[in-house]
Amino acid sequence: MAGARAPKKPMTTTDASRIQSTQAKAGNDMSKGSFPAKAQAAAQTNLNKGIPGGGSAKIATGKPASGAGSKKK
């Protein structure tokens, strides 16, 4: 079917994180204006607007989940 598109799904912070991760691992551009940066901006906008599926505030704020990064030596 020519021209048919799947329904739009809001960009989530999880989606943006996955995009950033794969692009960084591939050595691609991560600077301002890049695709990963635009994905992050869209996810944050959706989260701020309260759009369903917009992501998790814990991921968007950059704060580690409880217990993360607190390994004792």
N, CA, C and O atoms as a Maestro MAE file, in Angstrom:
{
 s_m_m2io_version
 :::
 2.0.0
}

f_m_ct {
 s_m_title
 :::
 protein
 m_atom[292] {
  # First column is atom index #
  i_m_mmod_type
  r_m_x_coord
  r_m_y_coord
  r_m_z_coord
  i_m_residue_number
  s_m_chain_name
  s_m_pdb_residue_name
  s_m_pdb_atom_name
  i_m_atomic_number
  :::
  1 25 0.848 -1.176 0.000 1 A "MET " " N  " 7
  2 3 0.000 0.000 0.000 1 A "MET " " CA " 6
  3 2 0.893 1.239 0.000 1 A "MET " " C  " 6
  4 15 1.556 1.517 1.000 1 A "MET " " O  " 8
  5 25 0.922 1.960 -1.063 2 A "ALA " " N  " 7
  6 3 1.795 3.114 -1.202 2 A "ALA " " CA " 6
  7 2 1.343 4.258 -0.307 2 A "ALA " " C  " 6
  8 15 0.159 4.589 -0.244 2 A "ALA " " O  " 8
  9 25 2.322 4.864 0.394 3 A "GLY " " N  " 7
  10 3 2.032 6.029 1.212 3 A "GLY " " CA " 6
  11 2 1.462 5.725 2.587 3 A "GLY " " C  " 6
  12 15 1.250 6.644 3.378 3 A "GLY " " O  " 8
  13 25 1.210 4.460 2.893 4 A "ALA " " N  " 7
  14 3 0.649 4.126 4.211 4 A "ALA " " CA " 6
  15 2 1.747 4.227 5.256 4 A "ALA " " C  " 6
  16 15 2.883 3.814 5.021 4 A "ALA " " O  " 8
  17 25 1.400 4.779 6.408 5 A "ARG " " N  " 7
  18 3 2.344 4.918 7.504 5 A "ARG " " CA " 6
  19 2 1.759 4.315 8.763 5 A "ARG " " C  " 6
  20 15 0.542 4.255 8.941 5 A "ARG " " O  " 8
  21 25 2.645 3.872 9.625 6 A "ALA " " N  " 7
  22 3 2.210 3.367 10.927 6 A "ALA " " CA " 6
  23 2 1.757 4.559 11.777 6 A "ALA " " C  " 6
  24 15 2.213 5.682 11.562 6 A "ALA " " O  " 8
  25 25 0.871 4.321 12.729 7 A "PRO " " N  " 7
  26 3 0.444 5.415 13.606 7 A "PRO " " CA " 6
  27 2 1.655 5.973 14.361 7 A "PRO " " C  " 6
  28 15 2.578 5.233 14.703 7 A "PRO " " O  " 8
  29 25 1.639 7.282 14.617 8 A "LYS " " N  " 7
  30 3 2.752 7.914 15.317 8 A "LYS " " CA " 6
  31 2 2.765 7.493 16.782 8 A "LYS " " C  " 6
  32 15 1.719 7.376 17.420 8 A "LYS " " O  " 8
  33 25 3.962 7.270 17.299 9 A "LYS " " N  " 7
  34 3 4.159 6.935 18.701 9 A "LYS " " CA " 6
  35 2 5.048 8.031 19.280 9 A "LYS " " C  " 6
  36 15 6.088 8.346 18.701 9 A "LYS " " O  " 8
  37 25 4.660 8.616 20.407 10 A "PRO " " N  " 7
  38 3 5.493 9.683 20.971 10 A "PRO " " CA " 6
  39 2 6.893 9.173 21.333 10 A "PRO " " C  " 6
  40 15 7.054 8.037 21.781 10 A "PRO " " O  " 8
  41 25 7.884 10.016 21.136 11 A "MET " " N  " 7
  42 3 9.252 9.684 21.522 11 A "MET " " CA " 6
  43 2 9.320 9.637 23.041 11 A "MET " " C  " 6
  44 15 8.896 10.576 23.714 11 A "MET " " O  " 8
  45 25 9.846 8.561 23.577 12 A "THR " " N  " 7
  46 3 9.989 8.436 25.020 12 A "THR " " CA " 6
  47 2 11.458 8.613 25.398 12 A "THR " " C  " 6
  48 15 12.346 8.536 24.549 12 A "THR " " O  " 8
  49 25 11.694 8.851 26.683 13 A "THR " " N  " 7
  50 3 13.075 8.971 27.142 13 A "THR " " CA " 6
  51 2 13.811 7.649 26.963 13 A "THR " " C  " 6
  52 15 15.022 7.631 26.741 13 A "THR " " O  " 8
  53 25 13.080 6.545 27.058 14 A "THR " " N  " 7
  54 3 13.687 5.232 26.830 14 A "THR " " CA " 6
  55 2 14.110 5.095 25.377 14 A "THR " " C  " 6
  56 15 15.194 4.591 25.084 14 A "THR " " O  " 8
  57 25 13.251 5.546 24.468 15 A "ASP " " N  " 7
  58 3 13.592 5.524 23.033 15 A "ASP " " CA " 6
  59 2 14.834 6.374 22.770 15 A "ASP " " C  " 6
  60 15 15.751 5.952 22.067 15 A "ASP " " O  " 8
  61 25 14.850 7.583 23.347 16 A "ALA " " N  " 7
  62 3 15.972 8.495 23.134 16 A "ALA " " CA " 6
  63 2 17.266 7.894 23.684 16 A "ALA " " C  " 6
  64 15 18.324 8.014 23.066 16 A "ALA " " O  " 8
  65 25 17.176 7.258 24.827 17 A "SER " " N  " 7
  66 3 18.349 6.619 25.429 17 A "SER " " CA " 6
  67 2 18.890 5.514 24.537 17 A "SER " " C  " 6
  68 15 20.101 5.385 24.357 17 A "SER " " O  " 8
  69 25 17.990 4.723 23.985 18 A "ARG " " N  " 7
  70 3 18.394 3.629 23.086 18 A "ARG " " CA " 6
  71 2 19.056 4.192 21.836 18 A "ARG " " C  " 6
  72 15 20.064 3.658 21.374 18 A "ARG " " O  " 8
  73 25 18.503 5.253 21.293 19 A "ILE " " N  " 7
  74 3 19.074 5.887 20.099 19 A "ILE " " CA " 6
  75 2 20.465 6.433 20.405 19 A "ILE " " C  " 6
  76 15 21.404 6.219 19.639 19 A "ILE " " O  " 8
  77 25 20.592 7.139 21.526 20 A "GLN " " N  " 7
  78 3 21.888 7.703 21.896 20 A "GLN " " CA " 6
  79 2 22.933 6.606 22.094 20 A "GLN " " C  " 6
  80 15 24.076 6.739 21.656 20 A "GLN " " O  " 8
  81 25 22.534 5.540 22.746 21 A "SER " " N  " 7
  82 3 23.457 4.440 23.012 21 A "SER " " CA " 6
  83 2 23.968 3.806 21.725 21 A "SER " " C  " 6
  84 15 25.171 3.611 21.553 21 A "SER " " O  " 8
  85 25 23.049 3.490 20.828 22 A "THR " " N  " 7
  86 3 23.475 2.816 19.588 22 A "THR " " CA " 6
  87 2 24.311 3.745 18.714 22 A "THR " " C  " 6
  88 15 25.262 3.302 18.069 22 A "THR " " O  " 8
  89 25 23.963 5.027 18.690 23 A "GLN " " N  " 7
  90 3 24.728 5.976 17.869 23 A "GLN " " CA " 6
  91 2 26.127 6.193 18.441 23 A "GLN " " C  " 6
  92 15 27.099 6.294 17.693 23 A "GLN " " O  " 8
  93 25 26.227 6.264 19.766 24 A "ALA " " N  " 7
  94 3 27.534 6.451 20.402 24 A "ALA " " CA " 6
  95 2 28.418 5.233 20.184 24 A "ALA " " C  " 6
  96 15 29.603 5.373 19.882 24 A "ALA " " O  " 8
  97 25 27.853 4.042 20.334 25 A "LYS " " N  " 7
  98 3 28.621 2.811 20.136 25 A "LYS " " CA " 6
  99 2 29.130 2.704 18.700 25 A "LYS " " C  " 6
  100 15 30.188 2.128 18.448 25 A "LYS " " O  " 8
  101 25 28.367 3.263 17.765 26 A "ALA " " N  " 7
  102 3 28.760 3.222 16.356 26 A "ALA " " CA " 6
  103 2 29.737 4.348 16.008 26 A "ALA " " C  " 6
  104 15 30.247 4.416 14.890 26 A "ALA " " O  " 8
  105 25 29.991 5.234 16.982 27 A "GLY " " N  " 7
  106 3 30.925 6.327 16.747 27 A "GLY " " CA " 6
  107 2 30.342 7.473 15.947 27 A "GLY " " C  " 6
  108 15 31.080 8.261 15.357 27 A "GLY " " O  " 8
  109 25 29.023 7.571 15.923 28 A "ASN " " N  " 7
  110 3 28.372 8.625 15.144 28 A "ASN " " CA " 6
  111 2 28.304 9.933 15.921 28 A "ASN " " C  " 6
  112 15 28.569 9.975 17.123 28 A "ASN " " O  " 8
  113 25 27.947 10.992 15.216 29 A "ASP " " N  " 7
  114 3 27.862 12.343 15.776 29 A "ASP " " CA " 6
  115 2 26.845 12.397 16.913 29 A "ASP " " C  " 6
  116 15 25.707 11.950 16.766 29 A "ASP " " O  " 8
  117 25 27.273 12.952 18.053 30 A "MET " " N  " 7
  118 3 26.393 13.084 19.216 30 A "MET " " CA " 6
  119 2 26.220 14.554 19.603 30 A "MET " " C  " 6
  120 15 25.666 14.850 20.661 30 A "MET " " O  " 8
  121 25 26.681 15.464 18.769 31 A "SER " " N  " 7
  122 3 26.671 16.877 19.099 31 A "SER " " CA " 6
  123 2 25.276 17.489 18.964 31 A "SER " " C  " 6
  124 15 24.334 16.860 18.482 31 A "SER " " O  " 8
  125 25 25.188 18.733 19.408 32 A "LYS " " N  " 7
  126 3 23.944 19.484 19.306 32 A "LYS " " CA " 6
  127 2 23.475 19.489 17.848 32 A "LYS " " C  " 6
  128 15 24.265 19.727 16.935 32 A "LYS " " O  " 8
  129 25 22.191 19.225 17.643 33 A "GLY " " N  " 7
  130 3 21.630 19.209 16.299 33 A "GLY " " CA " 6
  131 2 21.654 17.842 15.632 33 A "GLY " " C  " 6
  132 15 21.075 17.662 14.561 33 A "GLY " " O  " 8
  133 25 22.324 16.873 16.261 34 A "SER " " N  " 7
  134 3 22.374 15.524 15.697 34 A "SER " " CA " 6
  135 2 21.050 14.803 15.950 34 A "SER " " C  " 6
  136 15 20.217 15.258 16.734 34 A "SER " " O  " 8
  137 25 20.878 13.678 15.275 35 A "PHE " " N  " 7
  138 3 19.654 12.898 15.468 35 A "PHE " " CA " 6
  139 2 19.452 12.489 16.928 35 A "PHE " " C  " 6
  140 15 18.343 12.635 17.442 35 A "PHE " " O  " 8
  141 25 20.490 11.978 17.623 36 A "PRO " " N  " 7
  142 3 20.290 11.618 19.028 36 A "PRO " " CA " 6
  143 2 19.901 12.825 19.896 36 A "PRO " " C  " 6
  144 15 19.090 12.691 20.812 36 A "PRO " " O  " 8
  145 25 20.470 13.985 19.615 37 A "ALA " " N  " 7
  146 3 20.127 15.189 20.375 37 A "ALA " " CA " 6
  147 2 18.674 15.593 20.126 37 A "ALA " " C  " 6
  148 15 17.969 16.006 21.047 37 A "ALA " " O  " 8
  149 25 18.237 15.473 18.885 38 A "LYS " " N  " 7
  150 3 16.842 15.801 18.558 38 A "LYS " " CA " 6
  151 2 15.880 14.812 19.212 38 A "LYS " " C  " 6
  152 15 14.796 15.191 19.655 38 A "LYS " " O  " 8
  153 25 16.281 13.548 19.268 39 A "ALA " " N  " 7
  154 3 15.453 12.530 19.920 39 A "ALA " " CA " 6
  155 2 15.308 12.844 21.405 39 A "ALA " " C  " 6
  156 15 14.215 12.740 21.962 39 A "ALA " " O  " 8
  157 25 16.416 13.229 22.050 40 A "GLN " " N  " 7
  158 3 16.389 13.565 23.465 40 A "GLN " " CA " 6
  159 2 15.497 14.781 23.712 40 A "GLN " " C  " 6
  160 15 14.720 14.802 24.667 40 A "GLN " " O  " 8
  161 25 15.609 15.785 22.856 41 A "ALA " " N  " 7
  162 3 14.793 16.988 22.999 41 A "ALA " " CA " 6
  163 2 13.306 16.662 22.843 41 A "ALA " " C  " 6
  164 15 12.478 17.170 23.600 41 A "ALA " " O  " 8
  165 25 12.969 15.831 21.879 42 A "ALA " " N  " 7
  166 3 11.574 15.449 21.663 42 A "ALA " " CA " 6
  167 2 11.037 14.661 22.857 42 A "ALA " " C  " 6
  168 15 9.903 14.875 23.287 42 A "ALA " " O  " 8
  169 25 11.848 13.756 23.389 43 A "ALA " " N  " 7
  170 3 11.421 12.965 24.543 43 A "ALA " " CA " 6
  171 2 11.185 13.862 25.753 43 A "ALA " " C  " 6
  172 15 10.204 13.687 26.476 43 A "ALA " " O  " 8
  173 25 12.078 14.818 25.972 44 A "GLN " " N  " 7
  174 3 11.935 15.725 27.116 44 A "GLN " " CA " 6
  175 2 10.713 16.613 26.945 44 A "GLN " " C  " 6
  176 15 9.997 16.874 27.912 44 A "GLN " " O  " 8
  177 25 10.468 17.078 25.728 45 A "THR " " N  " 7
  178 3 9.280 17.892 25.457 45 A "THR " " CA " 6
  179 2 8.015 17.096 25.753 45 A "THR " " C  " 6
  180 15 7.090 17.609 26.382 45 A "THR " " O  " 8
  181 25 7.973 15.846 25.302 46 A "ASN " " N  " 7
  182 3 6.801 14.996 25.557 46 A "ASN " " CA " 6
  183 2 6.607 14.778 27.054 46 A "ASN " " C  " 6
  184 15 5.482 14.825 27.552 46 A "ASN " " O  " 8
  185 25 7.703 14.541 27.768 47 A "LEU " " N  " 7
  186 3 7.631 14.331 29.211 47 A "LEU " " CA " 6
  187 2 7.118 15.583 29.906 47 A "LEU " " C  " 6
  188 15 6.253 15.502 30.779 47 A "LEU " " O  " 8
  189 25 7.648 16.742 29.524 48 A "ASN " " N  " 7
  190 3 7.232 18.008 30.133 48 A "ASN " " CA " 6
  191 2 5.765 18.319 29.876 48 A "ASN " " C  " 6
  192 15 5.089 18.890 30.731 48 A "ASN " " O  " 8
  193 25 5.272 17.942 28.698 49 A "LYS " " N  " 7
  194 3 3.872 18.187 28.347 49 A "LYS " " CA " 6
  195 2 2.930 17.144 28.929 49 A "LYS " " C  " 6
  196 15 1.710 17.294 28.860 49 A "LYS " " O  " 8
  197 25 3.500 16.080 29.508 50 A "GLY " " N  " 7
  198 3 2.676 15.029 30.091 50 A "GLY " " CA " 6
  199 2 2.015 14.151 29.044 50 A "GLY " " C  " 6
  200 15 0.963 13.564 29.298 50 A "GLY " " O  " 8
  201 25 2.622 14.058 27.877 51 A "ILE " " N  " 7
  202 3 2.064 13.228 26.808 51 A "ILE " " CA " 6
  203 2 2.202 11.759 27.199 51 A "ILE " " C  " 6
  204 15 3.295 11.315 27.551 51 A "ILE " " O  " 8
  205 25 1.111 11.002 27.142 52 A "PRO " " N  " 7
  206 3 1.196 9.574 27.488 52 A "PRO " " CA " 6
  207 2 2.256 8.880 26.652 52 A "PRO " " C  " 6
  208 15 2.344 9.089 25.442 52 A "PRO " " O  " 8
  209 25 3.054 8.060 27.301 53 A "GLY " " N  " 7
  210 3 4.138 7.382 26.606 53 A "GLY " " CA " 6
  211 2 5.366 8.251 26.499 53 A "GLY " " C  " 6
  212 15 6.338 7.884 25.839 53 A "GLY " " O  " 8
  213 25 5.329 9.409 27.147 54 A "GLY " " N  " 7
  214 3 6.427 10.365 27.065 54 A "GLY " " CA " 6
  215 2 7.661 9.980 27.832 54 A "GLY " " C  " 6
  216 15 8.685 10.652 27.706 54 A "GLY " " O  " 8
  217 25 7.613 8.927 28.622 55 A "GLY " " N  " 7
  218 3 8.812 8.464 29.297 55 A "GLY " " CA " 6
  219 2 8.739 8.573 30.799 55 A "GLY " " C  " 6
  220 15 7.695 8.878 31.375 55 A "GLY " " O  " 8
  221 25 9.856 8.320 31.409 56 A "SER " " N  " 7
  222 3 9.968 8.295 32.860 56 A "SER " " CA " 6
  223 2 10.774 9.485 33.344 56 A "SER " " C  " 6
  224 15 11.836 9.775 32.794 56 A "SER " " O  " 8
  225 25 10.294 10.170 34.354 57 A "ALA " " N  " 7
  226 3 11.001 11.322 34.896 57 A "ALA " " CA " 6
  227 2 12.355 10.921 35.468 57 A "ALA " " C  " 6
  228 15 13.289 11.722 35.439 57 A "ALA " " O  " 8
  229 25 12.485 9.708 35.984 58 A "LYS " " N  " 7
  230 3 13.755 9.258 36.551 58 A "LYS " " CA " 6
  231 2 14.837 9.226 35.483 58 A "LYS " " C  " 6
  232 15 15.985 9.582 35.750 58 A "LYS " " O  " 8
  233 25 14.480 8.806 34.285 59 A "ILE " " N  " 7
  234 3 15.460 8.724 33.201 59 A "ILE " " CA " 6
  235 2 15.765 10.132 32.685 59 A "ILE " " C  " 6
  236 15 16.922 10.461 32.422 59 A "ILE " " O  " 8
  237 25 14.743 10.950 32.541 60 A "ALA " " N  " 7
  238 3 14.915 12.267 31.948 60 A "ALA " " CA " 6
  239 2 15.730 13.205 32.822 60 A "ALA " " C  " 6
  240 15 16.419 14.081 32.298 60 A "ALA " " O  " 8
  241 25 15.672 13.048 34.139 61 A "THR " " N  " 7
  242 3 16.394 13.952 35.015 61 A "THR " " CA " 6
  243 2 17.861 13.617 35.119 61 A "THR " " C  " 6
  244 15 18.656 14.433 35.586 61 A "THR " " O  " 8
  245 25 18.232 12.420 34.687 62 A "GLY " " N  " 7
  246 3 19.615 12.011 34.759 62 A "GLY " " CA " 6
  247 2 20.015 11.480 36.121 62 A "GLY " " C  " 6
  248 15 21.174 11.123 36.332 62 A "GLY " " O  " 8
  249 25 19.067 11.423 37.049 63 A "LYS " " N  " 7
  250 3 19.360 10.908 38.378 63 A "LYS " " CA " 6
  251 2 19.396 9.386 38.323 63 A "LYS " " C  " 6
  252 15 18.550 8.770 37.675 63 A "LYS " " O  " 8
  253 25 20.365 8.777 38.993 64 A "PRO " " N  " 7
  254 3 20.416 7.318 38.987 64 A "PRO " " CA " 6
  255 2 19.248 6.723 39.760 64 A "PRO " " C  " 6
  256 15 18.734 7.324 40.703 64 A "PRO " " O  " 8
  257 25 18.848 5.553 39.349 65 A "ALA " " N  " 7
  258 3 17.796 4.845 40.069 65 A "ALA " " CA " 6
  259 2 18.312 4.516 41.461 65 A "ALA " " C  " 6
  260 15 19.525 4.464 41.668 65 A "ALA " " O  " 8
  261 25 17.429 4.296 42.408 66 A "SER " " N  " 7
  262 3 17.852 4.030 43.777 66 A "SER " " CA " 6
  263 2 18.840 2.880 43.813 66 A "SER " " C  " 6
  264 15 18.603 1.824 43.227 66 A "SER " " O  " 8
  265 25 19.940 3.089 44.500 67 A "GLY " " N  " 7
  266 3 20.957 2.057 44.620 67 A "GLY " " CA " 6
  267 2 21.985 2.076 43.507 67 A "GLY " " C  " 6
  268 15 23.049 1.474 43.651 67 A "GLY " " O  " 8
  269 25 21.705 2.738 42.417 68 A "ALA " " N  " 7
  270 3 22.644 2.742 41.289 68 A "ALA " " CA " 6
  271 2 23.846 3.622 41.623 68 A "ALA " " C  " 6
  272 15 23.702 4.730 42.140 68 A "ALA " " O  " 8
  273 25 25.003 3.116 41.324 69 A "GLY " " N  " 7
  274 3 26.219 3.880 41.534 69 A "GLY " " CA " 6
  275 2 26.682 3.962 42.977 69 A "GLY " " C  " 6
  276 15 27.559 4.761 43.305 69 A "GLY " " O  " 8
  277 25 26.108 3.152 43.830 70 A "SER " " N  " 7
  278 3 26.486 3.218 45.238 70 A "SER " " CA " 6
  279 2 27.181 1.946 45.705 70 A "SER " " C  " 6
  280 15 26.952 1.468 46.816 70 A "SER " " O  " 8
  281 25 28.028 1.410 44.844 71 A "LYS " " N  " 7
  282 3 28.762 0.197 45.200 71 A "LYS " " CA " 6
  283 2 29.788 0.503 46.272 71 A "LYS " " C  " 6
  284 15 30.521 1.488 46.182 71 A "LYS " " O  " 8
  285 25 29.834 -0.342 47.281 72 A "LYS " " N  " 7
  286 3 30.815 -0.173 48.347 72 A "LYS " " CA " 6
  287 2 32.066 -0.962 48.005 72 A "LYS " " C  " 6
  288 15 31.992 -2.057 47.448 72 A "LYS " " O  " 8
  289 25 33.205 -0.400 48.342 73 A "LYS " " N  " 7
  290 3 34.476 -1.076 48.073 73 A "LYS " " CA " 6
  291 2 35.018 -1.685 49.330 73 A "LYS " " C  " 6
  292 15 36.085 -2.300 49.308 73 A "LYS " " O  " 8
  :::
 }
 m_bond[291] {
  # First column is bond index #
  i_m_from
  i_m_to
  i_m_order
  :::
  1 1 2 1
  2 2 3 1
  3 3 4 2
  4 3 5 1
  5 5 6 1
  6 6 7 1
  7 7 8 2
  8 7 9 1
  9 9 10 1
  10 10 11 1
  11 11 12 2
  12 11 13 1
  13 13 14 1
  14 14 15 1
  15 15 16 2
  16 15 17 1
  17 17 18 1
  18 18 19 1
  19 19 20 2
  20 19 21 1
  21 21 22 1
  22 22 23 1
  23 23 24 2
  24 23 25 1
  25 25 26 1
  26 26 27 1
  27 27 28 2
  28 27 29 1
  29 29 30 1
  30 30 31 1
  31 31 32 2
  32 31 33 1
  33 33 34 1
  34 34 35 1
  35 35 36 2
  36 35 37 1
  37 37 38 1
  38 38 39 1
  39 39 40 2
  40 39 41 1
  41 41 42 1
  42 42 43 1
  43 43 44 2
  44 43 45 1
  45 45 46 1
  46 46 47 1
  47 47 48 2
  48 47 49 1
  49 49 50 1
  50 50 51 1
  51 51 52 2
  52 51 53 1
  53 53 54 1
  54 54 55 1
  55 55 56 2
  56 55 57 1
  57 57 58 1
  58 58 59 1
  59 59 60 2
  60 59 61 1
  61 61 62 1
  62 62 63 1
  63 63 64 2
  64 63 65 1
  65 65 66 1
  66 66 67 1
  67 67 68 2
  68 67 69 1
  69 69 70 1
  70 70 71 1
  71 71 72 2
  72 71 73 1
  73 73 74 1
  74 74 75 1
  75 75 76 2
  76 75 77 1
  77 77 78 1
  78 78 79 1
  79 79 80 2
  80 79 81 1
  81 81 82 1
  82 82 83 1
  83 83 84 2
  84 83 85 1
  85 85 86 1
  86 86 87 1
  87 87 88 2
  88 87 89 1
  89 89 90 1
  90 90 91 1
  91 91 92 2
  92 91 93 1
  93 93 94 1
  94 94 95 1
  95 95 96 2
  96 95 97 1
  97 97 98 1
  98 98 99 1
  99 99 100 2
  100 99 101 1
  101 101 102 1
  102 102 103 1
  103 103 104 2
  104 103 105 1
  105 105 106 1
  106 106 107 1
  107 107 108 2
  108 107 109 1
  109 109 110 1
  110 110 111 1
  111 111 112 2
  112 111 113 1
  113 113 114 1
  114 114 115 1
  115 115 116 2
  116 115 117 1
  117 117 118 1
  118 118 119 1
  119 119 120 2
  120 119 121 1
  121 121 122 1
  122 122 123 1
  123 123 124 2
  124 123 125 1
  125 125 126 1
  126 126 127 1
  127 127 128 2
  128 127 129 1
  129 129 130 1
  130 130 131 1
  131 131 132 2
  132 131 133 1
  133 133 134 1
  134 134 135 1
  135 135 136 2
  136 135 137 1
  137 137 138 1
  138 138 139 1
  139 139 140 2
  140 139 141 1
  141 141 142 1
  142 142 143 1
  143 143 144 2
  144 143 145 1
  145 145 146 1
  146 146 147 1
  147 147 148 2
  148 147 149 1
  149 149 150 1
  150 150 151 1
  151 151 152 2
  152 151 153 1
  153 153 154 1
  154 154 155 1
  155 155 156 2
  156 155 157 1
  157 157 158 1
  158 158 159 1
  159 159 160 2
  160 159 161 1
  161 161 162 1
  162 162 163 1
  163 163 164 2
  164 163 165 1
  165 165 166 1
  166 166 167 1
  167 167 168 2
  168 167 169 1
  169 169 170 1
  170 170 171 1
  171 171 172 2
  172 171 173 1
  173 173 174 1
  174 174 175 1
  175 175 176 2
  176 175 177 1
  177 177 178 1
  178 178 179 1
  179 179 180 2
  180 179 181 1
  181 181 182 1
  182 182 183 1
  183 183 184 2
  184 183 185 1
  185 185 186 1
  186 186 187 1
  187 187 188 2
  188 187 189 1
  189 189 190 1
  190 190 191 1
  191 191 192 2
  192 191 193 1
  193 193 194 1
  194 194 195 1
  195 195 196 2
  196 195 197 1
  197 197 198 1
  198 198 199 1
  199 199 200 2
  200 199 201 1
  201 201 202 1
  202 202 203 1
  203 203 204 2
  204 203 205 1
  205 205 206 1
  206 206 207 1
  207 207 208 2
  208 207 209 1
  209 209 210 1
  210 210 211 1
  211 211 212 2
  212 211 213 1
  213 213 214 1
  214 214 215 1
  215 215 216 2
  216 215 217 1
  217 217 218 1
  218 218 219 1
  219 219 220 2
  220 219 221 1
  221 221 222 1
  222 222 223 1
  223 223 224 2
  224 223 225 1
  225 225 226 1
  226 226 227 1
  227 227 228 2
  228 227 229 1
  229 229 230 1
  230 230 231 1
  231 231 232 2
  232 231 233 1
  233 233 234 1
  234 234 235 1
  235 235 236 2
  236 235 237 1
  237 237 238 1
  238 238 239 1
  239 239 240 2
  240 239 241 1
  241 241 242 1
  242 242 243 1
  243 243 244 2
  244 243 245 1
  245 245 246 1
  246 246 247 1
  247 247 248 2
  248 247 249 1
  249 249 250 1
  250 250 251 1
  251 251 252 2
  252 251 253 1
  253 253 254 1
  254 254 255 1
  255 255 256 2
  256 255 257 1
  257 257 258 1
  258 258 259 1
  259 259 260 2
  260 259 261 1
  261 261 262 1
  262 262 263 1
  263 263 264 2
  264 263 265 1
  265 265 266 1
  266 266 267 1
  267 267 268 2
  268 267 269 1
  269 269 270 1
  270 270 271 1
  271 271 272 2
  272 271 273 1
  273 273 274 1
  274 274 275 1
  275 275 276 2
  276 275 277 1
  277 277 278 1
  278 278 279 1
  279 279 280 2
  280 279 281 1
  281 281 282 1
  282 282 283 1
  283 283 284 2
  284 283 285 1
  285 285 286 1
  286 286 287 1
  287 287 288 2
  288 287 289 1
  289 289 290 1
  290 290 291 1
  291 291 292 2
  :::
 }
}
